[in-house]
Amino acid sequence: MSRLLVTGGAGFIGANFVRHWRASHPEDSIAVLDALTYAADRANLDGISGVTFVEGDIRDRALVERLLTGHGLDTLVHFAAETHVDRSILDAGAFIQTNVLGTHALLEAARAAWLDTGSGRPHRFHHVSTDEVYGSLGPVDPAFTEATPHAPNSPYAASKAAADHLVRAWGRTYGLEATISRCSNNLGPFQNREKLIPLMLTNALAGRALPVYGDGLHVRDWLDVNDHCRALDLILTGAAAGEVYNVGGRCELTNLALVERLCAAVDGAFAADPALARRFPASPPAAGRATSTLVTHVPDRPGHDRRYAIDDGKIRRDLGYAPAADFASSLAVTVSWYLNRHGRTWRLRQA
């Protein structure tokens, strides 16, 4: 039986992970530490039994150390992060504070709780990172592997790269049993409204413009959040300390193609359920128009990476990982979730 501390567990991927872990490992204990900033909501954990929730900041080393020692926790899964690239461009300070200094505080708390006591207890510190640490690819460049050098291009990506290096160093220098995963873009429930898919859905339902940066031909790899959680489960239960794994969906799409598919999914949902037109009278389908008529190209953001692509061959070979969800079904489930919960249980706060 494991005893987990999940940082950022009330956010998008963190909340989905807690749900996955509770279903897959019902005997384990789970504590969630979350500062409940704009991107998280305590309600994301509603209905999950046996979860201890603590509102707090990962930079509070003393708090984290008390949680690890006082609850006898042996596994720390680190999701907590500032993640929105646009916000990092406007003000990088919060990203340095949370993603760099926060990770450092967690590492020091884990070292004190698990190594300095001399107990020799098995433990695991898992850091959830991003493919953005690798930088940008050209149209025909091979996909990122775990050996691809870090070359971050945004303040967000740089802060996550710094966290990666800290986790690796604490493993190599102090013997902390640490692993790292780097994932591609996730889709699924509980995501903050600033992110691409929830933003487009929210705007479409309100009849507002769907802003697409530049020519819209920036390429991202898409991964169902539940597949990501399964991959993390495999890493936590099967990977050796010191390992790094890329996790992808092998689904490269331009941003414009993604938005077009999202528009088609919204139109299809309205066609299948006439009640949606009454709930969302400002949406184009309610007036008999295609949602894609709202697509609007806006000036590109600074330093916008052109393409990401993940080579996840290592985790497939080592741990038997393979995505279970195809993109079309994952998008349909995601759209349905947001449509059914918009204005009700989907209460993620906006800044």
C-alpha positions as CSV (number, residue, x, y, z in Angstrom):
1,M,0.0,0.0,0.0
2,S,1.3,3.5,-0.9
3,R,0.6,6.8,0.8
4,L,0.5,9.6,-1.7
5,L,0.9,13.4,-1.5
6,V,-0.5,14.9,-4.7
7,T,0.5,18.6,-5.2
8,G,-1.8,20.5,-7.4
9,G,-4.4,17.8,-7.0
10,A,-7.4,20.2,-7.4
11,G,-6.2,21.3,-10.8
12,F,-6.9,19.8,-14.2
13,I,-4.5,16.9,-14.6
14,G,-4.1,16.5,-10.8
15,A,-7.8,16.0,-10.1
16,N,-8.1,13.5,-12.9
17,F,-5.0,11.7,-11.5
18,V,-6.6,11.5,-8.0
19,R,-9.7,10.1,-9.5
20,H,-7.7,7.5,-11.4
21,W,-5.6,6.5,-8.5
22,R,-8.5,6.1,-6.1
23,A,-10.3,3.9,-8.6
24,S,-7.1,1.8,-9.4
25,H,-5.6,1.7,-5.9
26,P,-8.6,1.8,-3.5
27,E,-6.5,0.7,-0.6
28,D,-4.0,3.6,-0.8
29,S,-4.2,6.8,1.1
30,I,-4.2,10.1,-0.7
31,A,-3.5,13.6,0.6
32,V,-3.9,16.6,-1.8
33,L,-2.0,19.9,-1.3
34,D,-3.3,22.7,-3.4
35,A,-3.1,26.5,-3.1
36,L,-6.5,26.8,-4.9
37,T,-5.3,29.5,-7.3
38,Y,-7.4,30.6,-10.3
39,A,-6.7,27.3,-12.1
40,A,-7.9,24.9,-9.4
41,D,-11.1,24.2,-7.5
42,R,-11.8,22.1,-4.4
43,A,-15.0,21.0,-6.1
44,N,-12.9,19.1,-8.7
45,L,-12.4,16.4,-6.0
46,D,-16.1,16.1,-5.1
47,G,-17.3,12.6,-4.8
48,I,-13.9,11.0,-4.2
49,S,-13.7,9.1,-0.9
50,G,-10.8,9.0,1.4
51,V,-8.9,12.0,0.2
52,T,-7.3,14.4,2.8
53,F,-7.3,17.9,1.4
54,V,-4.9,20.6,2.6
55,E,-5.0,24.1,1.3
56,G,-1.5,25.4,1.2
57,D,1.5,26.5,-0.9
58,I,4.2,24.1,-2.1
59,R,6.8,26.8,-1.2
60,D,6.0,26.2,2.5
61,R,8.6,23.6,3.1
62,A,7.7,23.2,6.8
63,L,4.1,22.4,5.9
64,V,5.2,19.8,3.3
65,E,7.6,18.2,5.6
66,R,4.9,17.9,8.3
67,L,2.6,16.3,5.8
68,L,5.2,13.8,4.7
69,T,6.3,12.8,8.2
70,G,3.0,13.3,10.1
71,H,1.0,11.2,7.7
72,G,3.7,8.7,6.9
73,L,3.6,9.5,3.2
74,D,6.0,7.7,0.9
75,T,5.1,9.0,-2.5
76,L,4.9,12.6,-3.8
77,V,3.4,13.3,-7.2
78,H,4.1,16.8,-8.2
79,F,1.6,18.5,-10.5
80,A,1.4,21.9,-8.9
81,A,2.6,24.6,-11.4
82,E,1.8,27.8,-13.1
83,T,1.1,26.6,-16.6
84,H,-0.3,29.2,-18.9
85,V,2.3,30.4,-21.4
86,D,0.5,33.7,-22.1
87,R,0.5,34.6,-18.4
88,S,4.2,33.7,-18.2
89,I,5.0,36.2,-21.0
90,L,3.1,39.0,-19.2
91,D,4.6,38.2,-15.8
92,A,7.2,35.5,-15.3
93,G,7.6,36.1,-11.6
94,A,4.8,33.8,-10.4
95,F,6.2,31.0,-12.6
96,I,9.7,31.3,-11.0
97,Q,8.1,31.3,-7.6
98,T,5.9,28.3,-8.0
99,N,7.7,26.2,-10.6
100,V,11.2,26.7,-9.5
101,L,11.2,27.8,-5.9
102,G,8.2,25.6,-5.1
103,T,9.8,22.5,-6.6
104,H,13.0,23.3,-4.6
105,A,11.0,23.5,-1.4
106,L,9.3,20.2,-2.1
107,L,12.6,18.5,-2.8
108,E,14.1,19.8,0.4
109,A,11.1,18.7,2.4
110,A,11.3,15.2,0.8
111,R,15.0,15.0,1.5
112,A,14.4,15.9,5.1
113,A,11.5,13.5,5.5
114,W,12.9,10.5,3.6
115,L,16.7,10.8,3.6
116,D,17.9,12.8,6.5
117,T,16.1,10.6,9.0
118,G,18.2,7.6,8.0
119,S,15.1,5.4,7.9
120,G,16.0,4.0,4.5
121,R,12.3,3.7,3.6
122,P,11.4,3.2,-0.1
123,H,9.9,6.4,-1.5
124,R,9.2,8.1,-4.8
125,F,9.2,11.7,-5.9
126,H,7.6,12.1,-9.3
127,H,7.8,15.3,-11.2
128,V,5.2,16.0,-13.9
129,S,6.8,18.1,-16.6
130,T,6.0,19.1,-20.2
131,D,7.2,18.7,-23.7
132,E,7.7,22.4,-23.9
133,V,11.0,22.1,-22.1
134,Y,12.4,20.7,-25.4
135,G,11.7,23.9,-27.4
136,S,10.3,23.9,-31.0
137,L,10.5,21.5,-33.9
138,G,10.6,22.1,-37.7
139,P,8.0,20.6,-39.9
140,V,10.0,17.4,-40.7
141,D,12.2,17.2,-37.5
142,P,12.0,13.9,-35.6
143,A,9.9,13.9,-32.5
144,F,11.3,14.8,-29.1
145,T,12.9,11.9,-27.2
146,E,14.0,11.8,-23.6
147,A,17.6,12.6,-24.9
148,T,16.5,15.8,-26.7
149,P,18.3,18.7,-25.0
150,H,16.3,21.3,-23.1
151,A,15.8,24.4,-25.2
152,P,12.8,26.3,-23.6
153,N,11.5,29.3,-25.5
154,S,8.9,30.8,-23.1
155,P,9.3,31.8,-19.4
156,Y,6.8,29.0,-18.5
157,A,8.9,26.4,-20.4
158,A,12.1,27.7,-18.8
159,S,10.7,27.5,-15.3
160,K,9.6,23.9,-15.9
161,A,13.1,23.0,-17.4
162,A,14.7,24.5,-14.3
163,A,12.4,22.2,-12.1
164,D,13.4,19.2,-14.2
165,H,17.1,20.0,-13.6
166,L,16.5,20.4,-9.8
167,V,14.7,17.0,-9.6
168,R,17.5,15.3,-11.5
169,A,20.1,16.9,-9.3
170,W,18.4,15.9,-6.1
171,G,18.3,12.3,-7.3
172,R,21.9,12.2,-8.4
173,T,23.4,14.2,-5.5
174,Y,21.3,13.2,-2.5
175,G,19.9,9.8,-3.6
176,L,16.3,10.9,-3.7
177,E,14.3,8.3,-5.6
178,A,12.9,10.5,-8.3
179,T,11.3,10.1,-11.7
180,I,10.2,12.6,-14.3
181,S,7.6,12.5,-17.0
182,R,7.1,15.0,-19.9
183,C,3.7,15.0,-21.5
184,S,2.1,16.6,-24.6
185,N,-1.1,18.7,-24.6
186,N,-3.9,17.1,-22.5
187,L,-7.6,17.2,-23.1
188,G,-10.4,16.2,-20.7
189,P,-12.6,17.5,-17.9
190,F,-11.8,20.0,-15.2
191,Q,-9.5,22.2,-17.3
192,N,-9.3,25.9,-16.6
193,R,-11.2,28.2,-19.0
194,E,-8.1,30.0,-20.2
195,K,-6.8,26.8,-22.0
196,L,-7.5,26.3,-25.6
197,I,-10.3,23.7,-25.7
198,P,-12.3,25.2,-22.7
199,L,-11.8,28.7,-24.0
200,M,-13.1,27.8,-27.5
201,L,-16.1,26.0,-26.0
202,T,-16.9,28.9,-23.6
203,N,-16.7,31.4,-26.4
204,A,-18.6,29.3,-28.8
205,L,-21.5,28.9,-26.4
206,A,-21.6,32.6,-25.8
207,G,-21.3,33.5,-29.5
208,R,-17.9,35.1,-29.0
209,A,-14.9,35.0,-31.4
210,L,-12.7,32.0,-31.4
211,P,-9.2,33.5,-31.4
212,V,-6.5,31.5,-33.2
213,Y,-2.9,32.8,-33.0
214,G,-1.3,33.7,-36.3
215,D,-1.9,31.4,-39.2
216,G,-3.1,28.6,-36.8
217,L,-0.6,26.2,-38.2
218,H,1.3,25.6,-35.0
219,V,1.4,21.9,-34.3
220,R,0.7,20.1,-31.0
221,D,0.5,16.5,-30.0
222,W,-2.8,15.7,-28.1
223,L,-3.2,13.2,-25.3
224,D,-6.3,12.2,-23.4
225,V,-5.9,13.1,-19.7
226,N,-7.0,9.6,-18.7
227,D,-4.3,8.0,-20.8
228,H,-1.8,10.4,-19.2
229,C,-3.0,9.2,-15.7
230,R,-2.5,5.6,-16.7
231,A,1.0,6.4,-17.9
232,L,1.8,8.0,-14.6
233,D,0.4,4.9,-12.8
234,L,2.8,2.8,-14.8
235,I,5.8,5.0,-14.0
236,L,5.0,5.1,-10.2
237,T,4.5,1.4,-10.0
238,G,7.0,0.1,-12.5
239,A,9.8,2.6,-13.3
240,A,13.2,2.6,-11.6
241,A,14.3,5.7,-9.8
242,G,16.2,8.2,-12.0
243,E,14.1,7.4,-15.2
244,V,12.6,10.0,-17.5
245,Y,9.6,9.2,-19.7
246,N,7.9,11.1,-22.5
247,V,4.1,10.6,-22.6
248,G,2.3,11.4,-25.8
249,G,-0.9,10.6,-27.8
250,R,0.7,10.3,-31.2
251,C,-1.9,12.8,-32.5
252,E,-0.3,15.8,-34.1
253,L,-2.8,18.5,-35.1
254,T,-2.4,22.2,-36.1
255,N,-4.2,24.5,-33.7
256,L,-6.5,25.5,-36.6
257,A,-7.4,21.9,-37.3
258,L,-8.1,21.3,-33.6
259,V,-10.5,24.3,-33.5
260,E,-12.2,23.2,-36.7
261,R,-12.8,19.7,-35.2
262,L,-14.0,21.3,-32.0
263,C,-16.4,23.4,-33.9
264,A,-17.7,20.3,-35.8
265,A,-18.2,18.5,-32.5
266,V,-20.2,21.4,-31.0
267,D,-22.4,21.5,-34.1
268,G,-22.9,17.8,-33.9
269,A,-23.9,18.0,-30.2
270,F,-26.4,20.7,-31.0
271,A,-27.9,18.7,-33.8
272,A,-28.2,15.7,-31.6
273,D,-29.8,17.6,-28.7
274,P,-32.1,20.5,-29.6
275,A,-32.3,21.5,-25.9
276,L,-28.8,22.9,-26.2
277,A,-30.0,25.6,-28.5
278,R,-32.4,26.8,-25.7
279,R,-29.6,26.6,-23.1
280,F,-27.2,28.5,-25.2
281,P,-29.2,30.9,-27.4
282,A,-26.2,33.1,-28.3
283,S,-24.3,30.2,-29.9
284,P,-24.2,29.9,-33.7
285,P,-25.9,26.5,-33.9
286,A,-28.9,28.1,-32.0
287,A,-29.2,30.5,-35.0
288,G,-28.6,27.8,-37.6
289,R,-25.0,28.7,-38.3
290,A,-21.8,26.7,-38.1
291,T,-19.7,27.3,-35.0
292,S,-16.6,27.7,-37.3
293,T,-18.0,31.1,-38.5
294,L,-16.6,32.4,-35.1
295,V,-13.0,31.5,-35.9
296,T,-10.9,34.7,-35.9
297,H,-7.1,34.9,-36.5
298,V,-5.3,37.2,-34.0
299,P,-1.7,38.4,-33.9
300,D,0.7,35.6,-32.9
301,R,2.2,35.6,-29.4
302,P,5.9,36.2,-28.8
303,G,8.2,33.2,-29.1
304,H,5.3,30.9,-30.1
305,D,6.8,27.4,-30.6
306,R,5.9,26.1,-34.1
307,R,5.7,22.4,-33.4
308,Y,5.8,19.8,-30.6
309,A,5.9,16.1,-31.2
310,I,6.5,13.3,-28.7
311,D,8.3,10.1,-29.3
312,D,6.9,7.9,-26.5
313,G,8.7,4.7,-27.6
314,K,10.6,4.3,-24.3
315,I,7.5,4.1,-22.1
316,R,5.8,1.8,-24.5
317,R,8.9,-0.5,-24.5
318,D,9.7,-0.4,-20.9
319,L,6.3,-0.2,-19.2
320,G,3.8,-1.4,-21.8
321,Y,2.1,2.0,-22.2
322,A,-0.2,2.7,-25.2
323,P,-3.0,5.3,-25.4
324,A,-6.4,3.8,-25.0
325,A,-8.5,6.7,-26.4
326,D,-8.4,7.8,-30.0
327,F,-8.6,11.6,-30.5
328,A,-12.1,11.7,-32.0
329,S,-13.7,9.8,-29.1
330,S,-11.7,11.7,-26.6
331,L,-12.8,15.1,-28.1
332,A,-16.4,13.9,-28.1
333,V,-16.3,12.9,-24.5
334,T,-14.6,16.2,-23.5
335,V,-17.1,18.4,-25.4
336,S,-20.0,16.5,-23.9
337,W,-18.6,16.9,-20.4
338,Y,-18.3,20.6,-20.7
339,L,-21.6,21.1,-22.4
340,N,-23.4,19.1,-19.7
341,R,-21.7,20.9,-16.8
342,H,-21.3,24.5,-18.2
343,G,-22.7,26.9,-15.6
344,R,-23.3,24.1,-13.1
345,T,-20.6,21.9,-11.6
346,W,-17.9,23.3,-13.9
347,R,-16.9,26.1,-11.6
348,L,-13.3,26.8,-12.3
349,R,-12.5,30.3,-11.5
350,Q,-11.2,32.9,-13.9
351,A,-8.8,35.6,-12.9
